Amino acid sequence: MSVTFDMDGEVALVTGVGGALGSSVANAFLEAGATVCGADVVEPDSEDFQLSDPDRVDFHGGDFTEEDDVADVVETVVDEHGRLDYLLNIAGTWRGGDPIAETEADTFDFLFDVNLKTMFLASKHALPHLQDSEGAIVSVSARSSLEGGEGDGIYRATKAGVRLLTETIAEENLGTVRANSVMPSVIDTPMNRDMMPDADFEEWVDPADIAAVMLFLCSDAAAVTSGAAVPVYGEA
């Protein structure tokens, strides 16, 4: 059974739009008819930018760990399009391999900046506009955020923070802005294939399938869903 959504006339902001998941989310919202604005520190002319047709997206360069950049991008999006309906917090990364006793403080700072601070700042500055449009936020947590684990505890802590901030935003904005998160396990991306060349890629989840869930969570079909952390890990 195929499902389609009509988001014509609505505006979505996707952070981390140049990555594997961000580009899939942008494509999903474009196919639904939304105007998609994308933000990233990676420019569209970079070989690391994975969105195949970046001209279809209103791109804004910016470092979302810096509040001034976030404020400028959000205000520009609203000034240019007159509204903001959806925020998709995709920006994030993984680092691991060392136990806590051997983890550098710089790694802690880096992961909390990229995974949690970006989500906090984007949500903070988008919320006044999302309240006006009665819109939605969907952020990326992780399956591993549900428990501690050897070697990547800092990453897990950042993604647990994403879940808790999502629940807080949902509670603070009952009846106006819905906020949910998705919890992937291993996503089938070029970076993950390079990092784990001997893994069974067939068990990993296609970014497009996660994007479809995020699209649903922003749609009227999920009007009664807020504060949820939705598993999207398939068999991974």
Phi, psi and omega in degrees: 000128178263148181233135177236152179233145180249106178243029178301133180086357181255158188238129179241138174249122182247117175274154183063036188293340182276353180275178183297312180286317180301319180292324177293320177295317178302315180297320180297317181287326175298316180296333178276359176095003181285155166278123184251123172254132182240142178235143179193156171278341178271128182279153182300336180275002178280147178292344178274353180278117192262356177287119190291330181231073186296341180293342179281349183249140173279098189273139176230116175285137179180149176263108186280009166272354181250120186298323180298320178297316181297312180300318180296315182295313182298315181294323178295317178302313182292320178298320185280330187244351174081359183190168170216124184253327186220138172242124178247106182273093183257332185308130180173171180201175180236140169218143180187191178112341183243143172291164183305319183295344181244007182273131179288145177299329178298325178293318176302309182299317182298312183293319179292326176295307187286319186272324187249316182295321179299318179294317179298309184294317179297317180294315180306312185277337178278331189305315179303324180282324177291328175296322178295321183265358186052054185268206187212151174240135170231127183240164183255111171264215179198149176303322183291349179288350184279348181201161175287162180198155185287128168097338181222039184298326180292316177302313181300320180295320179296320182285332171294321177299322177299317178299314184291321176294324177299314179297322179294313180299319178299317181292320182286343186235032179305129177086354179237301181240128175270139179228127179221164174231160173244151183237091174284164166254251177265122179265142181282091180235158177304320181296316180293325177294322178293322182285330184229066187295340183264003181284164175272098185296337181296337180275349182278158184266133177292132178306328180297327179289324176291320178301323180296322177292320179295322176298315178301316183295337176273344187276169176295340179294339179250030185299336181260012183247117176207142182083011184269153170242107192263123177293132177224041185256003175050236179262359186288000000 
